[in-house]
Amino acid sequence: MTKVESLTKHAALVGVFAVILYAFCLVWRFTMTDPLVQQFHLLALKTAFPGFSGFDAASMIWGGLTSFVYGFVASIVFHSLHKGCACELKK
C-alpha cells in the first residue's frame, strides 16, 4: 500500500469516527428533559455544523456529511504537520 493510499484510508476512518460521534450527539438529544438544555444543544449543533437547521432528515444528513469532511480534513492536516506519525510507520 502506498503512502497516499494509507493516508487516505486513515483519513476516511477518522471521518467515519466523526460521523459516529455526530450520530451519538443526535441520539443524546433524546436523553435531555430540560427544554433549555435541548435548546442549547440545538444551538451548539447549528454552530458546529453550518447548514444544520434542526432534526429533520435533510439537516441530519448534511450534518453527517460535514462531520465526515471535518474528520477527513483534520486527519490530513494532522498528518501533514506530523510527518513521523506512527500511522505512517506501519506497512
C-alpha positions in Angstrom: 0.0 0.0 0.0 1.4 3.4 -1.0 1.8 6.2 1.4 -1.1 8.2 -0.2 -3.4 5.2 0.0 -2.5 4.7 3.6 -3.1 8.4 4.4 -6.5 8.3 2.5 -7.6 5.2 4.3 -6.7 6.6 7.7 -8.4 9.9 6.9 -11.5 8.0 5.9 -11.5 6.1 9.1 -11.2 9.3 11.1 -14.1 10.7 9.1 -16.3 7.7 9.9 -15.4 8.1 13.6 -16.5 11.7 13.4 -19.9 10.6 11.9 -20.3 8.1 14.7 -19.7 10.9 17.3 -22.2 13.1 15.4 -24.8 10.3 15.5 -24.2 10.0 19.2 -24.8 13.7 19.6 -28.1 13.4 17.7 -29.2 10.5 19.9 -28.0 12.3 23.1 -30.7 14.9 22.5 -33.4 12.4 23.4 -31.9 11.8 26.9 -32.4 15.5 27.8 -35.6 16.5 29.6 -35.0 20.2 30.3 -36.2 22.4 27.3 -33.4 24.9 27.9 -30.7 22.3 27.7 -32.4 20.9 24.5 -32.4 24.5 23.0 -28.7 24.9 23.9 -27.8 21.5 22.4 -29.6 22.5 19.1 -27.7 25.8 19.1 -24.4 24.0 19.6 -25.1 21.7 16.7 -26.1 24.6 14.5 -22.8 26.3 15.4 -20.6 23.3 14.9 -22.3 22.2 11.6 -23.0 25.0 9.2 -26.2 24.1 7.3 -27.7 22.1 10.2 -31.0 23.7 10.9 -32.8 21.1 13.1 -33.8 17.5 13.5 -35.2 16.9 10.0 -33.8 14.3 7.7 -32.0 16.6 5.2 -30.4 18.6 8.0 -29.2 15.5 9.8 -27.7 14.1 6.6 -26.0 17.4 5.9 -24.5 17.4 9.4 -23.3 13.8 8.9 -21.6 14.8 5.6 -19.9 17.8 7.1 -18.7 15.8 10.2 -17.1 13.3 7.8 -15.4 16.1 5.9 -14.2 17.7 9.1 -12.7 14.4 10.3 -11.1 13.7 6.9 -9.6 17.2 6.6 -8.4 17.2 10.3 -6.6 13.9 9.7 -4.9 15.2 6.5 -3.8 18.3 8.3 -2.6 16.3 11.3 -0.5 14.0 9.1 0.9 16.9 7.1 2.1 18.6 10.4 3.4 15.4 12.0 5.4 13.6 9.3 6.8 10.9 11.7 3.4 9.8 12.9 3.2 6.1 14.0 0.4 5.5 11.5 2.8 6.1 8.6 5.4 3.7 10.0 3.0 0.7 9.6 3.4 -1.2 6.4 
